[in-house]
Amino acid sequence: MPSTFNVTASAAVMLAALLLCALGTPIANEPGDSPAGDSSGEEEEEEVMVTYDLLSVNQVWDFIIGATARHQKEFEEEFQNAVKYHFLDNYRFPSLPADCPNSNFTMEACLHRLAEGLSTYLVLFKHVESEYPNGSIVLEVRPQSVKLINLIKGKMRNPKQVAVLTLDQEEQLVRDIYNPSPFHRKMTAHSILRQLHNFLLDGRVEIRRRERRRRPGKVITPSYNFLQR
């Protein structure tokens, strides 16, 4: 039969445990405790912030790609199938900016090419505007393209190396693509918009690939459907 002392001691231990729980003192090895090494909520929040700092997921890309994605529909409505959209492949000209290649190019070189390429498209927009003064796509895309150029430069080590065309060079660029035929001028304008769309799609793919190399792990992919041509 247990002694009075043992019963009293057991009761005291139980009472102390109940008091500790009431005061909110954690009990060791409680099921809700996080195992050693688990990331805290602050670390997860920091991870998301770093991911969203990636250039490839910036929403400016989505805006411009979304606007230029409307071009095919506008083209088909204008020409009513008298001219097929793929016919624009015949209107590639030397002043169209080259894409960032998928190999043998550093991130810096790729950013450099994208920044200069977008600057060239801003000049080529003058031809599009001369043929379609009320075209909504260029009106929407121009300011966002300037914003994207600045974002790209912000990721570069040497943004001052991005060449800036002089006024004479810009005027020469527009003159070089001029054609006396109204039909050819319109095809050139449409080709500029189509090639810009492809330039942006390919450019973001290459930027995302290089960002993944720099920082392994999950990269959030935008939920837009404009990545498929």
C-alpha positions as CSV (number, residue, x, y, z in Angstrom):
1,M,0.0,0.0,0.0
2,P,1.6,3.3,-1.0
3,S,2.7,5.6,1.7
4,T,1.1,9.0,2.4
5,F,4.4,10.7,1.4
6,N,4.4,9.1,-2.1
7,V,0.8,10.1,-2.7
8,T,1.5,13.6,-1.5
9,A,4.6,13.9,-3.7
10,S,2.8,12.6,-6.8
11,A,0.0,15.1,-6.3
12,A,2.5,17.9,-6.0
13,V,4.2,16.9,-9.3
14,M,0.9,16.8,-11.1
15,L,-0.2,20.2,-9.6
16,A,3.1,21.7,-10.8
17,A,2.7,20.4,-14.3
18,L,-0.9,21.8,-14.5
19,L,0.4,25.2,-13.3
20,L,3.1,25.2,-16.0
21,C,0.6,24.4,-18.7
22,A,-1.8,27.1,-17.5
23,L,1.1,29.7,-17.6
24,G,1.9,28.7,-21.2
25,T,5.3,27.2,-20.6
26,P,6.2,24.7,-23.4
27,I,6.6,21.1,-22.6
28,A,9.7,19.4,-24.2
29,N,9.1,17.2,-27.2
30,E,5.5,18.4,-27.6
31,P,4.1,17.1,-30.9
32,G,3.6,20.7,-32.3
33,D,7.2,21.6,-31.9
34,S,9.2,22.1,-35.1
35,P,12.1,19.7,-35.7
36,A,15.6,21.0,-35.6
37,G,16.6,22.6,-39.0
38,D,13.1,23.5,-40.2
39,S,12.8,26.9,-41.8
40,S,10.8,29.5,-40.0
41,G,8.0,31.7,-41.5
42,E,10.4,34.6,-41.8
43,E,12.8,32.5,-43.9
44,E,10.0,31.4,-46.2
45,E,8.9,35.0,-46.6
46,E,12.4,36.0,-47.5
47,E,12.6,33.2,-50.0
48,V,9.5,34.5,-51.8
49,M,10.8,38.1,-51.8
50,V,14.1,36.9,-53.4
51,T,12.2,34.9,-56.0
52,Y,10.0,37.8,-57.0
53,D,13.1,39.9,-57.4
54,L,14.0,37.8,-60.5
55,L,13.8,39.7,-63.7
56,S,12.1,36.9,-65.6
57,V,8.9,37.0,-63.4
58,N,8.5,40.8,-63.5
59,Q,4.9,41.7,-64.7
60,V,6.2,44.2,-67.3
61,W,7.1,41.2,-69.5
62,D,3.5,39.9,-69.2
63,F,2.0,43.2,-70.1
64,I,4.1,43.7,-73.3
65,I,3.8,40.1,-74.3
66,G,0.0,40.2,-73.7
67,A,-0.4,43.3,-75.8
68,T,1.7,42.0,-78.7
69,A,-0.1,38.7,-78.5
70,R,-3.2,40.5,-79.8
71,H,-1.4,41.4,-83.0
72,Q,-2.2,38.3,-84.9
73,K,-6.0,38.8,-84.4
74,E,-5.8,42.4,-85.5
75,F,-3.8,41.3,-88.6
76,E,-6.3,38.7,-89.6
77,E,-9.2,41.0,-89.1
78,E,-7.5,43.6,-91.3
79,F,-6.7,41.3,-94.2
80,Q,-9.6,38.8,-93.9
81,N,-7.4,35.8,-94.8
82,A,-6.3,37.5,-98.1
83,V,-2.8,37.4,-96.5
84,K,-1.9,34.7,-94.1
85,Y,-0.1,35.6,-90.9
86,H,2.9,33.5,-91.5
87,F,3.5,35.5,-94.7
88,L,5.2,38.1,-92.4
89,D,8.2,35.7,-92.3
90,N,9.2,37.2,-95.7
91,Y,9.6,40.6,-94.1
92,R,12.7,40.1,-91.9
93,F,15.2,42.8,-92.4
94,P,18.8,43.4,-91.1
95,S,17.8,46.0,-88.5
96,L,15.6,43.6,-86.6
97,P,17.4,42.9,-83.3
98,A,19.0,39.4,-82.8
99,D,17.8,37.2,-80.0
100,C,19.9,36.2,-77.0
101,P,21.3,32.8,-78.0
102,N,20.7,29.8,-75.7
103,S,24.4,29.1,-75.2
104,N,27.8,30.8,-75.1
105,F,26.3,34.0,-73.7
106,T,26.7,35.2,-70.1
107,M,23.9,36.8,-68.3
108,E,25.5,40.2,-68.7
109,A,25.8,39.7,-72.5
110,C,22.2,38.6,-72.7
111,L,21.0,41.6,-70.8
112,H,23.0,43.8,-73.0
113,R,21.5,42.4,-76.1
114,L,18.0,42.6,-74.8
115,A,18.4,46.3,-73.7
116,E,19.8,47.3,-77.1
117,G,17.3,45.3,-78.9
118,L,14.3,46.9,-77.2
119,S,15.8,50.3,-77.8
120,T,15.9,49.5,-81.5
121,Y,12.3,48.4,-81.4
122,L,11.4,51.7,-79.9
123,V,12.9,53.4,-83.0
124,L,11.2,50.9,-85.3
125,F,7.8,51.8,-83.7
126,K,8.0,55.1,-85.6
127,H,7.4,53.2,-88.8
128,V,4.5,51.3,-87.2
129,E,3.0,54.6,-86.0
130,S,3.4,56.2,-89.5
131,E,1.3,53.3,-91.0
132,Y,-1.1,52.9,-88.1
133,P,-1.3,56.2,-86.3
134,N,-4.1,55.0,-84.0
135,G,-2.7,51.6,-83.4
136,S,-3.4,50.6,-79.7
137,I,-0.6,48.1,-79.4
138,V,2.3,50.5,-79.9
139,L,0.6,53.1,-77.6
140,E,0.4,50.5,-74.9
141,V,3.8,48.9,-75.5
142,R,6.0,51.9,-75.9
143,P,6.0,53.2,-72.2
144,Q,6.2,49.6,-70.9
145,S,9.2,48.9,-73.2
146,V,11.0,51.9,-71.7
147,K,10.3,50.5,-68.2
148,L,11.6,47.1,-69.2
149,I,14.8,48.5,-70.6
150,N,15.4,50.3,-67.2
151,L,14.7,47.1,-65.3
152,I,17.2,45.2,-67.5
153,K,19.8,47.9,-67.0
154,G,19.2,47.7,-63.3
155,K,20.4,44.0,-63.4
156,M,23.5,44.8,-65.4
157,R,27.0,45.4,-64.0
158,N,27.8,47.8,-66.8
159,P,24.6,49.4,-68.0
160,K,26.5,52.4,-69.5
161,Q,27.8,50.0,-72.2
162,V,24.3,49.8,-73.8
163,A,24.6,51.8,-77.0
164,V,22.3,54.7,-77.5
165,L,21.4,55.7,-81.1
166,T,21.8,59.3,-82.1
167,L,19.0,61.1,-83.8
168,D,20.7,60.8,-87.2
169,Q,21.0,57.0,-86.6
170,E,17.4,56.7,-85.7
171,E,16.3,58.5,-88.8
172,Q,18.5,56.4,-90.9
173,L,17.1,53.2,-89.4
174,V,13.6,54.3,-90.3
175,R,14.6,55.3,-93.8
176,D,16.3,52.0,-94.4
177,I,13.0,50.1,-94.0
178,Y,10.9,52.5,-96.0
179,N,9.3,51.1,-99.2
180,P,7.3,53.1,-101.8
181,S,4.7,50.4,-101.9
182,P,1.8,50.9,-99.4
183,F,1.3,47.2,-99.1
184,H,5.0,46.5,-98.3
185,R,5.1,49.3,-95.8
186,K,2.1,47.7,-94.0
187,M,3.7,44.3,-94.0
188,T,6.9,45.8,-92.6
189,A,4.9,47.4,-89.8
190,H,3.2,44.1,-88.9
191,S,6.4,42.3,-89.1
192,I,7.9,44.6,-86.5
193,L,5.1,43.8,-84.0
194,R,5.3,40.1,-84.7
195,Q,9.1,40.0,-84.3
196,L,8.9,42.0,-81.1
197,H,6.5,39.5,-79.6
198,N,8.9,36.6,-80.5
199,F,11.9,38.6,-79.2
200,L,10.3,39.1,-75.8
201,L,9.2,35.5,-75.5
202,D,12.7,34.1,-76.4
203,G,14.4,36.8,-74.3
204,R,12.5,35.9,-71.1
205,V,13.1,32.2,-71.6
206,E,16.9,32.9,-71.8
207,I,16.8,35.2,-68.8
208,R,14.9,32.6,-66.8
209,R,17.4,29.8,-67.8
210,R,20.3,31.9,-66.6
211,E,18.6,32.9,-63.3
212,R,18.1,29.3,-62.5
213,R,21.8,28.6,-63.1
214,R,22.7,31.3,-60.7
215,R,20.3,30.3,-58.0
216,P,19.1,26.7,-58.0
217,G,15.7,26.0,-56.7
218,K,12.1,26.6,-57.6
219,V,11.4,29.7,-59.8
220,I,7.9,30.9,-59.8
221,T,6.5,30.8,-63.4
222,P,4.0,33.5,-64.3
223,S,0.4,32.3,-64.6
224,Y,-0.1,33.9,-68.0
225,N,-0.6,31.9,-71.2
226,F,1.4,34.1,-73.5
227,L,4.5,32.0,-73.4
228,Q,3.1,29.7,-76.1
229,R,3.2,31.1,-79.6
